[in-house]
């Protein structure tokens, strides 16, 4: 336990790589929920543009989150 604390304090062990799966799944859930909300709003206001934007968000949102998480992971893997 003491070695872990020394590694943690000395920045020899990073927390971010362990947190990234949680950040990724939270981002995916948020992107999907926002896409669904946008589709519903588009249907309520009869806006084809909002419906299209919701569909795009539904499919491209999780991909965008994945790319951002991979960029962060690449940065931290480079530092290890």
mmCIF file of the N, C-alpha and C atoms, coordinates in Angstrom:
data_MODEL
# 
_entry.id   MODEL 
# 
loop_
_atom_site.group_PDB 
_atom_site.id 
_atom_site.type_symbol 
_atom_site.label_atom_id 
_atom_site.label_alt_id 
_atom_site.label_comp_id 
_atom_site.label_asym_id 
_atom_site.label_entity_id 
_atom_site.label_seq_id 
_atom_site.pdbx_PDB_ins_code 
_atom_site.Cartn_x 
_atom_site.Cartn_y 
_atom_site.Cartn_z 
_atom_site.occupancy 
_atom_site.B_iso_or_equiv 
_atom_site.pdbx_formal_charge 
_atom_site.auth_seq_id 
_atom_site.auth_comp_id 
_atom_site.auth_asym_id 
_atom_site.auth_atom_id 
_atom_site.pdbx_PDB_model_num 
ATOM 1   N N  . UNK A 1 1  ? 0.830   -1.199 0.000   1.00 0.00 ? 1  UNK A N  1 
ATOM 2   C CA . UNK A 1 1  ? 0.000   0.000  0.000   1.00 0.00 ? 1  UNK A CA 1 
ATOM 3   C C  . UNK A 1 1  ? 0.868   1.253  0.000   1.00 0.00 ? 1  UNK A C  1 
ATOM 4   N N  . UNK A 1 2  ? 1.950   1.212  0.750   1.00 0.00 ? 2  UNK A N  1 
ATOM 5   C CA . UNK A 1 2  ? 2.804   2.389  0.847   1.00 0.00 ? 2  UNK A CA 1 
ATOM 6   C C  . UNK A 1 2  ? 3.508   2.672  -0.482  1.00 0.00 ? 2  UNK A C  1 
ATOM 7   N N  . UNK A 1 3  ? 3.926   1.618  -1.191  1.00 0.00 ? 3  UNK A N  1 
ATOM 8   C CA . UNK A 1 3  ? 4.568   1.804  -2.491  1.00 0.00 ? 3  UNK A CA 1 
ATOM 9   C C  . UNK A 1 3  ? 3.593   2.446  -3.474  1.00 0.00 ? 3  UNK A C  1 
ATOM 10  N N  . UNK A 1 4  ? 2.329   1.989  -3.449  1.00 0.00 ? 4  UNK A N  1 
ATOM 11  C CA . UNK A 1 4  ? 1.326   2.568  -4.330  1.00 0.00 ? 4  UNK A CA 1 
ATOM 12  C C  . UNK A 1 4  ? 1.180   4.062  -4.055  1.00 0.00 ? 4  UNK A C  1 
ATOM 13  N N  . UNK A 1 5  ? 1.168   4.439  -2.777  1.00 0.00 ? 5  UNK A N  1 
ATOM 14  C CA . UNK A 1 5  ? 1.015   5.847  -2.413  1.00 0.00 ? 5  UNK A CA 1 
ATOM 15  C C  . UNK A 1 5  ? 2.225   6.655  -2.871  1.00 0.00 ? 5  UNK A C  1 
ATOM 16  N N  . UNK A 1 6  ? 3.412   6.095  -2.751  1.00 0.00 ? 6  UNK A N  1 
ATOM 17  C CA . UNK A 1 6  ? 4.614   6.795  -3.218  1.00 0.00 ? 6  UNK A CA 1 
ATOM 18  C C  . UNK A 1 6  ? 4.587   6.964  -4.732  1.00 0.00 ? 6  UNK A C  1 
ATOM 19  N N  . UNK A 1 7  ? 4.156   5.932  -5.455  1.00 0.00 ? 7  UNK A N  1 
ATOM 20  C CA . UNK A 1 7  ? 4.024   6.047  -6.913  1.00 0.00 ? 7  UNK A CA 1 
ATOM 21  C C  . UNK A 1 7  ? 2.985   7.094  -7.285  1.00 0.00 ? 7  UNK A C  1 
ATOM 22  N N  . UNK A 1 8  ? 1.904   7.131  -6.533  1.00 0.00 ? 8  UNK A N  1 
ATOM 23  C CA . UNK A 1 8  ? 0.839   8.092  -6.795  1.00 0.00 ? 8  UNK A CA 1 
ATOM 24  C C  . UNK A 1 8  ? 1.320   9.523  -6.557  1.00 0.00 ? 8  UNK A C  1 
ATOM 25  N N  . UNK A 1 9  ? 1.970   9.745  -5.428  1.00 0.00 ? 9  UNK A N  1 
ATOM 26  C CA . UNK A 1 9  ? 2.468   11.085 -5.100  1.00 0.00 ? 9  UNK A CA 1 
ATOM 27  C C  . UNK A 1 9  ? 3.572   11.530 -6.035  1.00 0.00 ? 9  UNK A C  1 
ATOM 28  N N  . UNK A 1 10 ? 4.401   10.599 -6.482  1.00 0.00 ? 10 UNK A N  1 
ATOM 29  C CA . UNK A 1 10 ? 5.531   10.936 -7.343  1.00 0.00 ? 10 UNK A CA 1 
ATOM 30  C C  . UNK A 1 10 ? 5.190   10.982 -8.822  1.00 0.00 ? 10 UNK A C  1 
ATOM 31  N N  . UNK A 1 11 ? 3.898   10.852 -9.164  1.00 0.00 ? 11 UNK A N  1 
ATOM 32  C CA . UNK A 1 11 ? 3.430   10.857 -10.552 1.00 0.00 ? 11 UNK A CA 1 
ATOM 33  C C  . UNK A 1 11 ? 4.099   9.768  -11.390 1.00 0.00 ? 11 UNK A C  1 
ATOM 34  N N  . UNK A 1 12 ? 4.425   8.649  -10.762 1.00 0.00 ? 12 UNK A N  1 
ATOM 35  C CA . UNK A 1 12 ? 4.955   7.510  -11.510 1.00 0.00 ? 12 UNK A CA 1 
ATOM 36  C C  . UNK A 1 12 ? 3.823   6.601  -11.976 1.00 0.00 ? 12 UNK A C  1 
ATOM 37  N N  . UNK A 1 13 ? 2.668   6.746  -11.382 1.00 0.00 ? 13 UNK A N  1 
ATOM 38  C CA . UNK A 1 13 ? 1.493   5.966  -11.773 1.00 0.00 ? 13 UNK A CA 1 
ATOM 39  C C  . UNK A 1 13 ? 0.359   6.957  -12.056 1.00 0.00 ? 13 UNK A C  1 
ATOM 40  N N  . UNK A 1 14 ? -0.250  6.835  -13.225 1.00 0.00 ? 14 UNK A N  1 
ATOM 41  C CA . UNK A 1 14 ? -1.299  7.769  -13.632 1.00 0.00 ? 14 UNK A CA 1 
ATOM 42  C C  . UNK A 1 14 ? -2.683  7.196  -13.358 1.00 0.00 ? 14 UNK A C  1 
ATOM 43  N N  . UNK A 1 15 ? -3.594  8.077  -13.016 1.00 0.00 ? 15 UNK A N  1 
ATOM 44  C CA . UNK A 1 15 ? -4.972  7.693  -12.735 1.00 0.00 ? 15 UNK A CA 1 
ATOM 45  C C  . UNK A 1 15 ? -5.811  7.713  -14.009 1.00 0.00 ? 15 UNK A C  1 
ATOM 46  N N  . UNK A 1 16 ? -5.513  8.619  -14.908 1.00 0.00 ? 16 UNK A N  1 
ATOM 47  C CA . UNK A 1 16 ? -6.343  8.823  -16.092 1.00 0.00 ? 16 UNK A CA 1 
ATOM 48  C C  . UNK A 1 16 ? -6.546  7.564  -16.927 1.00 0.00 ? 16 UNK A C  1 
ATOM 49  N N  . UNK A 1 17 ? -5.522  6.747  -17.184 1.00 0.00 ? 17 UNK A N  1 
ATOM 50  C CA . UNK A 1 17 ? -5.791  5.529  -17.971 1.00 0.00 ? 17 UNK A CA 1 
ATOM 51  C C  . UNK A 1 17 ? -6.817  4.597  -17.329 1.00 0.00 ? 17 UNK A C  1 
ATOM 52  N N  . UNK A 1 18 ? -6.899  4.603  -16.019 1.00 0.00 ? 18 UNK A N  1 
ATOM 53  C CA . UNK A 1 18 ? -7.884  3.762  -15.343 1.00 0.00 ? 18 UNK A CA 1 
ATOM 54  C C  . UNK A 1 18 ? -9.282  4.388  -15.376 1.00 0.00 ? 18 UNK A C  1 
ATOM 55  N N  . UNK A 1 19 ? -9.345  5.707  -15.469 1.00 0.00 ? 19 UNK A N  1 
ATOM 56  C CA . UNK A 1 19 ? -10.634 6.396  -15.493 1.00 0.00 ? 19 UNK A CA 1 
ATOM 57  C C  . UNK A 1 19 ? -11.239 6.490  -16.889 1.00 0.00 ? 19 UNK A C  1 
ATOM 58  N N  . UNK A 1 20 ? -10.438 6.328  -17.928 1.00 0.00 ? 20 UNK A N  1 
ATOM 59  C CA . UNK A 1 20 ? -10.924 6.542  -19.286 1.00 0.00 ? 20 UNK A CA 1 
ATOM 60  C C  . UNK A 1 20 ? -12.085 5.635  -19.690 1.00 0.00 ? 20 UNK A C  1 
ATOM 61  N N  . UNK A 1 21 ? -12.132 4.366  -19.295 1.00 0.00 ? 21 UNK A N  1 
ATOM 62  C CA . UNK A 1 21 ? -13.327 3.582  -19.663 1.00 0.00 ? 21 UNK A CA 1 
ATOM 63  C C  . UNK A 1 21 ? -14.620 4.167  -19.092 1.00 0.00 ? 21 UNK A C  1 
ATOM 64  N N  . UNK A 1 22 ? -14.575 4.695  -17.878 1.00 0.00 ? 22 UNK A N  1 
ATOM 65  C CA . UNK A 1 22 ? -15.759 5.316  -17.292 1.00 0.00 ? 22 UNK A CA 1 
ATOM 66  C C  . UNK A 1 22 ? -16.119 6.608  -18.022 1.00 0.00 ? 22 UNK A C  1 
ATOM 67  N N  . UNK A 1 23 ? -15.102 7.397  -18.362 1.00 0.00 ? 23 UNK A N  1 
ATOM 68  C CA . UNK A 1 23 ? -15.332 8.638  -19.108 1.00 0.00 ? 23 UNK A CA 1 
ATOM 69  C C  . UNK A 1 23 ? -15.917 8.311  -20.479 1.00 0.00 ? 23 UNK A C  1 
ATOM 70  N N  . UNK A 1 24 ? -15.385 7.271  -21.122 1.00 0.00 ? 24 UNK A N  1 
ATOM 71  C CA . UNK A 1 24 ? -15.880 6.869  -22.440 1.00 0.00 ? 24 UNK A CA 1 
ATOM 72  C C  . UNK A 1 24 ? -17.354 6.482  -22.378 1.00 0.00 ? 24 UNK A C  1 
ATOM 73  N N  . UNK A 1 25 ? -17.710 5.606  -21.441 1.00 0.00 ? 25 UNK A N  1 
ATOM 74  C CA . UNK A 1 25 ? -19.100 5.153  -21.379 1.00 0.00 ? 25 UNK A CA 1 
ATOM 75  C C  . UNK A 1 25 ? -20.047 6.275  -20.968 1.00 0.00 ? 25 UNK A C  1 
ATOM 76  N N  . UNK A 1 26 ? -19.590 7.169  -20.096 1.00 0.00 ? 26 UNK A N  1 
ATOM 77  C CA . UNK A 1 26 ? -20.426 8.326  -19.738 1.00 0.00 ? 26 UNK A CA 1 
ATOM 78  C C  . UNK A 1 26 ? -20.644 9.215  -20.959 1.00 0.00 ? 26 UNK A C  1 
ATOM 79  N N  . UNK A 1 27 ? -19.590 9.433  -21.743 1.00 0.00 ? 27 UNK A N  1 
ATOM 80  C CA . UNK A 1 27 ? -19.714 10.231 -22.963 1.00 0.00 ? 27 UNK A CA 1 
ATOM 81  C C  . UNK A 1 27 ? -20.635 9.590  -23.978 1.00 0.00 ? 27 UNK A C  1 
ATOM 82  N N  . UNK A 1 28 ? -20.557 8.267  -24.122 1.00 0.00 ? 28 UNK A N  1 
ATOM 83  C CA . UNK A 1 28 ? -21.439 7.558  -25.058 1.00 0.00 ? 28 UNK A CA 1 
ATOM 84  C C  . UNK A 1 28 ? -22.894 7.689  -24.618 1.00 0.00 ? 28 UNK A C  1 
ATOM 85  N N  . UNK A 1 29 ? -23.140 7.507  -23.332 1.00 0.00 ? 29 UNK A N  1 
ATOM 86  C CA . UNK A 1 29 ? -24.515 7.629  -22.824 1.00 0.00 ? 29 UNK A CA 1 
ATOM 87  C C  . UNK A 1 29 ? -25.043 9.039  -23.053 1.00 0.00 ? 29 UNK A C  1 
ATOM 88  N N  . UNK A 1 30 ? -24.230 10.039 -22.771 1.00 0.00 ? 30 UNK A N  1 
ATOM 89  C CA . UNK A 1 30 ? -24.652 11.429 -22.970 1.00 0.00 ? 30 UNK A CA 1 
ATOM 90  C C  . UNK A 1 30 ? -24.924 11.702 -24.442 1.00 0.00 ? 30 UNK A C  1 
ATOM 91  N N  . UNK A 1 31 ? -24.057 11.227 -25.341 1.00 0.00 ? 31 UNK A N  1 
ATOM 92  C CA . UNK A 1 31 ? -24.247 11.449 -26.776 1.00 0.00 ? 31 UNK A CA 1 
ATOM 93  C C  . UNK A 1 31 ? -25.532 10.783 -27.268 1.00 0.00 ? 31 UNK A C  1 
ATOM 94  N N  . UNK A 1 32 ? -25.783 9.563  -26.828 1.00 0.00 ? 32 UNK A N  1 
ATOM 95  C CA . UNK A 1 32 ? -26.989 8.849  -27.266 1.00 0.00 ? 32 UNK A CA 1 
ATOM 96  C C  . UNK A 1 32 ? -28.244 9.524  -26.719 1.00 0.00 ? 32 UNK A C  1 
ATOM 97  N N  . UNK A 1 33 ? -28.217 9.906  -25.454 1.00 0.00 ? 33 UNK A N  1 
ATOM 98  C CA . UNK A 1 33 ? -29.379 10.581 -24.861 1.00 0.00 ? 33 UNK A CA 1 
ATOM 99  C C  . UNK A 1 33 ? -29.634 11.913 -25.561 1.00 0.00 ? 33 UNK A C  1 
ATOM 100 N N  . UNK A 1 34 ? -28.582 12.667 -25.842 1.00 0.00 ? 34 UNK A N  1 
ATOM 101 C CA . UNK A 1 34 ? -28.758 13.942 -26.541 1.00 0.00 ? 34 UNK A CA 1 
ATOM 102 C C  . UNK A 1 34 ? -29.299 13.728 -27.954 1.00 0.00 ? 34 UNK A C  1 
ATOM 103 N N  . UNK A 1 35 ? -28.842 12.677 -28.625 1.00 0.00 ? 35 UNK A N  1 
ATOM 104 C CA . UNK A 1 35 ? -29.374 12.363 -29.949 1.00 0.00 ? 35 UNK A CA 1 
ATOM 105 C C  . UNK A 1 35 ? -30.856 12.037 -29.896 1.00 0.00 ? 35 UNK A C  1 
ATOM 106 N N  . UNK A 1 36 ? -31.252 11.231 -28.922 1.00 0.00 ? 36 UNK A N  1 
ATOM 107 C CA . UNK A 1 36 ? -32.665 10.864 -28.778 1.00 0.00 ? 36 UNK A CA 1 
ATOM 108 C C  . UNK A 1 36 ? -33.513 12.084 -28.440 1.00 0.00 ? 36 UNK A C  1 
ATOM 109 N N  . UNK A 1 37 ? -33.018 12.931 -27.541 1.00 0.00 ? 37 UNK A N  1 
ATOM 110 C CA . UNK A 1 37 ? -33.751 14.151 -27.179 1.00 0.00 ? 37 UNK A CA 1 
ATOM 111 C C  . UNK A 1 37 ? -33.908 15.057 -28.393 1.00 0.00 ? 37 UNK A C  1 
ATOM 112 N N  . UNK A 1 38 ? -32.858 15.174 -29.198 1.00 0.00 ? 38 UNK A N  1 
ATOM 113 C CA . UNK A 1 38 ? -32.930 16.023 -30.389 1.00 0.00 ? 38 UNK A CA 1 
ATOM 114 C C  . UNK A 1 38 ? -33.935 15.463 -31.394 1.00 0.00 ? 38 UNK A C  1 
ATOM 115 N N  . UNK A 1 39 ? -33.969 14.147 -31.558 1.00 0.00 ? 39 UNK A N  1 
ATOM 116 C CA . UNK A 1 39 ? -34.948 13.529 -32.461 1.00 0.00 ? 39 UNK A CA 1 
ATOM 117 C C  . UNK A 1 39 ? -36.372 13.783 -31.964 1.00 0.00 ? 39 UNK A C  1 
ATOM 118 N N  . UNK A 1 40 ? -36.589 13.640 -30.663 1.00 0.00 ? 40 UNK A N  1 
ATOM 119 C CA . UNK A 1 40 ? -37.923 13.879 -30.098 1.00 0.00 ? 40 UNK A CA 1 
ATOM 120 C C  . UNK A 1 40 ? -38.328 15.337 -30.273 1.00 0.00 ? 40 UNK A C  1 
ATOM 121 N N  . UNK A 1 41 ? -37.404 16.255 -29.998 1.00 0.00 ? 41 UNK A N  1 
ATOM 122 C CA . UNK A 1 41 ? -37.701 17.681 -30.184 1.00 0.00 ? 41 UNK A CA 1 
ATOM 123 C C  . UNK A 1 41 ? -38.015 17.984 -31.644 1.00 0.00 ? 41 UNK A C  1 
ATOM 124 N N  . UNK A 1 42 ? -37.265 17.369 -32.544 1.00 0.00 ? 42 UNK A N  1 
ATOM 125 C CA . UNK A 1 42 ? -37.536 17.568 -33.970 1.00 0.00 ? 42 UNK A CA 1 
ATOM 126 C C  . UNK A 1 42 ? -38.902 17.050 -34.363 1.00 0.00 ? 42 UNK A C  1 
ATOM 127 N N  . UNK A 1 43 ? -39.302 15.928 -33.787 1.00 0.00 ? 43 UNK A N  1 
ATOM 128 C CA . UNK A 1 43 ? -40.629 15.382 -34.086 1.00 0.00 ? 43 UNK A CA 1 
ATOM 129 C C  . UNK A 1 43 ? -41.728 16.269 -33.505 1.00 0.00 ? 43 UNK A C  1 
ATOM 130 N N  . UNK A 1 44 ? -41.504 16.806 -32.316 1.00 0.00 ? 44 UNK A N  1 
ATOM 131 C CA . UNK A 1 44 ? -42.513 17.672 -31.692 1.00 0.00 ? 44 UNK A CA 1 
ATOM 132 C C  . UNK A 1 44 ? -42.710 18.970 -32.467 1.00 0.00 ? 44 UNK A C  1 
ATOM 133 N N  . UNK A 1 45 ? -41.619 19.512 -32.998 1.00 0.00 ? 45 UNK A N  1 
ATOM 134 C CA . UNK A 1 45 ? -41.694 20.780 -33.718 1.00 0.00 ? 45 UNK A CA 1 
ATOM 135 C C  . UNK A 1 45 ? -41.739 20.595 -35.232 1.00 0.00 ? 45 UNK A C  1 
ATOM 136 N N  . UNK A 1 46 ? -41.892 19.366 -35.688 1.00 0.00 ? 46 UNK A N  1 
ATOM 137 C CA . UNK A 1 46 ? -41.947 19.037 -37.120 1.00 0.00 ? 46 UNK A CA 1 
ATOM 138 C C  . UNK A 1 46 ? -40.761 19.621 -37.875 1.00 0.00 ? 46 UNK A C  1 
ATOM 139 N N  . UNK A 1 47 ? -39.582 19.429 -37.314 1.00 0.00 ? 47 UNK A N  1 
ATOM 140 C CA . UNK A 1 47 ? -38.365 19.965 -37.917 1.00 0.00 ? 47 UNK A CA 1 
ATOM 141 C C  . UNK A 1 47 ? -37.501 18.812 -38.433 1.00 0.00 ? 47 UNK A C  1 
ATOM 142 N N  . UNK A 1 48 ? -37.431 18.703 -39.748 1.00 0.00 ? 48 UNK A N  1 
ATOM 143 C CA . UNK A 1 48 ? -36.608 17.653 -40.360 1.00 0.00 ? 48 UNK A CA 1 
ATOM 144 C C  . UNK A 1 48 ? -35.135 17.880 -40.046 1.00 0.00 ? 48 UNK A C  1 
ATOM 145 N N  . UNK A 1 49 ? -34.756 19.134 -39.918 1.00 0.00 ? 49 UNK A N  1 
ATOM 146 C CA . UNK A 1 49 ? -33.361 19.463 -39.618 1.00 0.00 ? 49 UNK A CA 1 
ATOM 147 C C  . UNK A 1 49 ? -32.960 18.932 -38.237 1.00 0.00 ? 49 UNK A C  1 
ATOM 148 N N  . UNK A 1 50 ? -33.826 19.110 -37.247 1.00 0.00 ? 50 UNK A N  1 
ATOM 149 C CA . UNK A 1 50 ? -33.533 18.599 -35.905 1.00 0.00 ? 50 UNK A CA 1 
ATOM 150 C C  . UNK A 1 50 ? -33.524 17.073 -35.877 1.00 0.00 ? 50 UNK A C  1 
ATOM 151 N N  . UNK A 1 51 ? -34.431 16.466 -36.604 1.00 0.00 ? 51 UNK A N  1 
ATOM 152 C CA . UNK A 1 51 ? -34.451 15.000 -36.655 1.00 0.00 ? 51 UNK A CA 1 
ATOM 153 C C  . UNK A 1 51 ? -33.160 14.485 -37.278 1.00 0.00 ? 51 UNK A C  1 
ATOM 154 N N  . UNK A 1 52 ? -32.737 15.105 -38.372 1.00 0.00 ? 52 UNK A N  1 
ATOM 155 C CA . UNK A 1 52 ? -31.484 14.704 -39.024 1.00 0.00 ? 52 UNK A CA 1 
ATOM 156 C C  . UNK A 1 52 ? -30.297 14.916 -38.089 1.00 0.00 ? 52 UNK A C  1 
ATOM 157 N N  . UNK A 1 53 ? -30.266 16.056 -37.415 1.00 0.00 ? 53 UNK A N  1 
ATOM 158 C CA . UNK A 1 53 ? -29.180 16.343 -36.476 1.00 0.00 ? 53 UNK A CA 1 
ATOM 159 C C  . UNK A 1 53 ? -29.168 15.333 -35.329 1.00 0.00 ? 53 UNK A C  1 
ATOM 160 N N  . UNK A 1 54 ? -30.331 14.940 -34.860 1.00 0.00 ? 54 UNK A N  1 
ATOM 161 C CA . UNK A 1 54 ? -30.416 13.932 -33.805 1.00 0.00 ? 54 UNK A CA 1 
ATOM 162 C C  . UNK A 1 54 ? -29.887 12.585 -34.259 1.00 0.00 ? 54 UNK A C  1 
ATOM 163 N N  . UNK A 1 55 ? -30.209 12.198 -35.492 1.00 0.00 ? 55 UNK A N  1 
ATOM 164 C CA . UNK A 1 55 ? -29.712 10.925 -36.024 1.00 0.00 ? 55 UNK A CA 1 
ATOM 165 C C  . UNK A 1 55 ? -28.201 10.968 -36.182 1.00 0.00 ? 55 UNK A C  1 
ATOM 166 N N  . UNK A 1 56 ? -27.690 12.085 -36.679 1.00 0.00 ? 56 UNK A N  1 
ATOM 167 C CA . UNK A 1 56 ? -26.236 12.238 -36.822 1.00 0.00 ? 56 UNK A CA 1 
ATOM 168 C C  . UNK A 1 56 ? -25.565 12.174 -35.453 1.00 0.00 ? 56 UNK A C  1 
ATOM 169 N N  . UNK A 1 57 ? -26.136 12.856 -34.468 1.00 0.00 ? 57 UNK A N  1 
ATOM 170 C CA . UNK A 1 57 ? -25.581 12.831 -33.109 1.00 0.00 ? 57 UNK A CA 1 
ATOM 171 C C  . UNK A 1 57 ? -25.629 11.427 -32.525 1.00 0.00 ? 57 UNK A C  1 
ATOM 172 N N  . UNK A 1 58 ? -26.699 10.722 -32.802 1.00 0.00 ? 58 UNK A N  1 
ATOM 173 C CA . UNK A 1 58 ? -26.864 9.363  -32.292 1.00 0.00 ? 58 UNK A CA 1 
ATOM 174 C C  . UNK A 1 58 ? -25.769 8.433  -32.798 1.00 0.00 ? 58 UNK A C  1 
ATOM 175 N N  . UNK A 1 59 ? -25.357 8.598  -34.048 1.00 0.00 ? 59 UNK A N  1 
ATOM 176 C CA . UNK A 1 59 ? -24.355 7.702  -34.619 1.00 0.00 ? 59 UNK A CA 1 
ATOM 177 C C  . UNK A 1 59 ? -22.928 8.238  -34.529 1.00 0.00 ? 59 UNK A C  1 
ATOM 178 N N  . UNK A 1 60 ? -22.746 9.530  -34.748 1.00 0.00 ? 60 UNK A N  1 
ATOM 179 C CA . UNK A 1 60 ? -21.389 10.081 -34.744 1.00 0.00 ? 60 UNK A CA 1 
ATOM 180 C C  . UNK A 1 60 ? -20.918 10.516 -33.360 1.00 0.00 ? 60 UNK A C  1 
ATOM 181 N N  . UNK A 1 61 ? -21.830 10.760 -32.439 1.00 0.00 ? 61 UNK A N  1 
ATOM 182 C CA . UNK A 1 61 ? -21.456 11.168 -31.084 1.00 0.00 ? 61 UNK A CA 1 
ATOM 183 C C  . UNK A 1 61 ? -20.561 10.162 -30.382 1.00 0.00 ? 61 UNK A C  1 
ATOM 184 N N  . UNK A 1 62 ? -20.958 8.884  -30.331 1.00 0.00 ? 62 UNK A N  1 
ATOM 185 C CA . UNK A 1 62 ? -20.088 7.888  -29.690 1.00 0.00 ? 62 UNK A CA 1 
ATOM 186 C C  . UNK A 1 62 ? -18.733 7.729  -30.390 1.00 0.00 ? 62 UNK A C  1 
ATOM 187 N N  . UNK A 1 63 ? -18.712 7.871  -31.709 1.00 0.00 ? 63 UNK A N  1 
ATOM 188 C CA . UNK A 1 63 ? -17.431 7.779  -32.432 1.00 0.00 ? 63 UNK A CA 1 
ATOM 189 C C  . UNK A 1 63 ? -16.533 8.946  -32.045 1.00 0.00 ? 63 UNK A C  1 
ATOM 190 N N  . UNK A 1 64 ? -17.106 10.137 -31.956 1.00 0.00 ? 64 UNK A N  1 
ATOM 191 C CA . UNK A 1 64 ? -16.344 11.320 -31.564 1.00 0.00 ? 64 UNK A CA 1 
ATOM 192 C C  . UNK A 1 64 ? -15.796 11.162 -30.146 1.00 0.00 ? 64 UNK A C  1 
ATOM 193 N N  . UNK A 1 65 ? -16.615 10.646 -29.237 1.00 0.00 ? 65 UNK A N  1 
ATOM 194 C CA . UNK A 1 65 ? -16.166 10.411 -27.855 1.00 0.00 ? 65 UNK A CA 1 
ATOM 195 C C  . UNK A 1 65 ? -15.017 9.417  -27.848 1.00 0.00 ? 65 UNK A C  1 
ATOM 196 N N  . UNK A 1 66 ? -15.126 8.359  -28.645 1.00 0.00 ? 66 UNK A N  1 
ATOM 197 C CA . UNK A 1 66 ? -14.068 7.341  -28.711 1.00 0.00 ? 66 UNK A CA 1 
ATOM 198 C C  . UNK A 1 66 ? -12.760 7.951  -29.198 1.00 0.00 ? 66 UNK A C  1 
ATOM 199 N N  . UNK A 1 67 ? -12.827 8.777  -30.242 1.00 0.00 ? 67 UNK A N  1 
ATOM 200 C CA . UNK A 1 67 ? -11.615 9.407  -30.777 1.00 0.00 ? 67 UNK A CA 1 
ATOM 201 C C  . UNK A 1 67 ? -10.970 10.305 -29.726 1.00 0.00 ? 67 UNK A C  1 
ATOM 202 N N  . UNK A 1 68 ? -11.773 11.077 -29.022 1.00 0.00 ? 68 UNK A N  1 
ATOM 203 C CA . UNK A 1 68 ? -11.216 11.943 -27.979 1.00 0.00 ? 68 UNK A CA 1 
ATOM 204 C C  . UNK A 1 68 ? -10.559 11.133 -26.869 1.00 0.00 ? 68 UNK A C  1 
ATOM 205 N N  . UNK A 1 69 ? -11.200 10.057 -26.449 1.00 0.00 ? 69 UNK A N  1 
ATOM 206 C CA . UNK A 1 69 ? -10.617 9.205  -25.405 1.00 0.00 ? 69 UNK A CA 1 
ATOM 207 C C  . UNK A 1 69 ? -9.323  8.557  -25.884 1.00 0.00 ? 69 UNK A C  1 
ATOM 208 N N  . UNK A 1 70 ? -9.283  8.145  -27.147 1.00 0.00 ? 70 UNK A N  1 
ATOM 209 C CA . UNK A 1 70 ? -8.059  7.551  -27.680 1.00 0.00 ? 70 UNK A CA 1 
ATOM 210 C C  . UNK A 1 70 ? -6.925  8.568  -27.743 1.00 0.00 ? 70 UNK A C  1 
ATOM 211 N N  . UNK A 1 71 ? -7.255  9.819  -28.062 1.00 0.00 ? 71 UNK A N  1 
ATOM 212 C CA . UNK A 1 71 ? -6.221  10.859 -28.069 1.00 0.00 ? 71 UNK A CA 1 
ATOM 213 C C  . UNK A 1 71 ? -5.647  11.071 -26.672 1.00 0.00 ? 71 UNK A C  1 
ATOM 214 N N  . UNK A 1 72 ? -6.510  11.106 -25.680 1.00 0.00 ? 72 UNK A N  1 
ATOM 215 C CA . UNK A 1 72 ? -6.041  11.263 -24.300 1.00 0.00 ? 72 UNK A CA 1 
ATOM 216 C C  . UNK A 1 72 ? -5.192  10.071 -23.892 1.00 0.00 ? 72 UNK A C  1 
ATOM 217 N N  . UNK A 1 73 ? -5.646  8.865  -24.230 1.00 0.00 ? 73 UNK A N  1 
ATOM 218 C CA . UNK A 1 73 ? -4.885  7.659  -23.882 1.00 0.00 ? 73 UNK A CA 1 
ATOM 219 C C  . UNK A 1 73 ? -3.529  7.632  -24.586 1.00 0.00 ? 73 UNK A C  1 
ATOM 220 N N  . UNK A 1 74 ? -3.487  8.080  -25.829 1.00 0.00 ? 74 UNK A N  1 
ATOM 221 C CA . UNK A 1 74 ? -2.217  8.129  -26.557 1.00 0.00 ? 74 UNK A CA 1 
ATOM 222 C C  . UNK A 1 74 ? -1.243  9.061  -25.856 1.00 0.00 ? 74 UNK A C  1 
ATOM 223 N N  . UNK A 1 75 ? -1.738  10.192 -25.396 1.00 0.00 ? 75 UNK A N  1 
ATOM 224 C CA . UNK A 1 75 ? -0.885  11.134 -24.685 1.00 0.00 ? 75 UNK A CA 1 
ATOM 225 C C  . UNK A 1 75 ? -0.322  10.506 -23.414 1.00 0.00 ? 75 UNK A C  1 
ATOM 226 N N  . UNK A 1 76 ? -1.165  9.825  -22.649 1.00 0.00 ? 76 UNK A N  1 
ATOM 227 C CA . UNK A 1 76 ? -0.698  9.240  -21.396 1.00 0.00 ? 76 UNK A CA 1 
ATOM 228 C C  . UNK A 1 76 ? 0.175   8.015  -21.619 1.00 0.00 ? 76 UNK A C  1 
ATOM 229 N N  . UNK A 1 77 ? -0.071  7.245  -22.670 1.00 0.00 ? 77 UNK A N  1 
ATOM 230 C CA . UNK A 1 77 ? 0.791   6.091  -22.966 1.00 0.00 ? 77 UNK A CA 1 
ATOM 231 C C  . UNK A 1 77 ? 2.180   6.568  -23.378 1.00 0.00 ? 77 UNK A C  1 
ATOM 232 N N  . UNK A 1 78 ? 2.224   7.703  -24.033 1.00 0.00 ? 78 UNK A N  1 
ATOM 233 C CA . UNK A 1 78 ? 3.501   8.278  -24.447 1.00 0.00 ? 78 UNK A CA 1 
ATOM 234 C C  . UNK A 1 78 ? 4.322   8.699  -23.232 1.00 0.00 ? 78 UNK A C  1 
ATOM 235 N N  . UNK A 1 79 ? 3.651   9.125  -22.186 1.00 0.00 ? 79 UNK A N  1 
ATOM 236 C CA . UNK A 1 79 ? 4.331   9.606  -20.983 1.00 0.00 ? 79 UNK A CA 1 
ATOM 237 C C  . UNK A 1 79 ? 4.804   8.470  -20.077 1.00 0.00 ? 79 UNK A C  1 
ATOM 238 N N  . UNK A 1 80 ? 4.232   7.256  -20.234 1.00 0.00 ? 80 UNK A N  1 
ATOM 239 C CA . UNK A 1 80 ? 4.597   6.148  -19.342 1.00 0.00 ? 80 UNK A CA 1 
ATOM 240 C C  . UNK A 1 80 ? 5.889   5.513  -19.722 1.00 0.00 ? 80 UNK A C  1 
# 
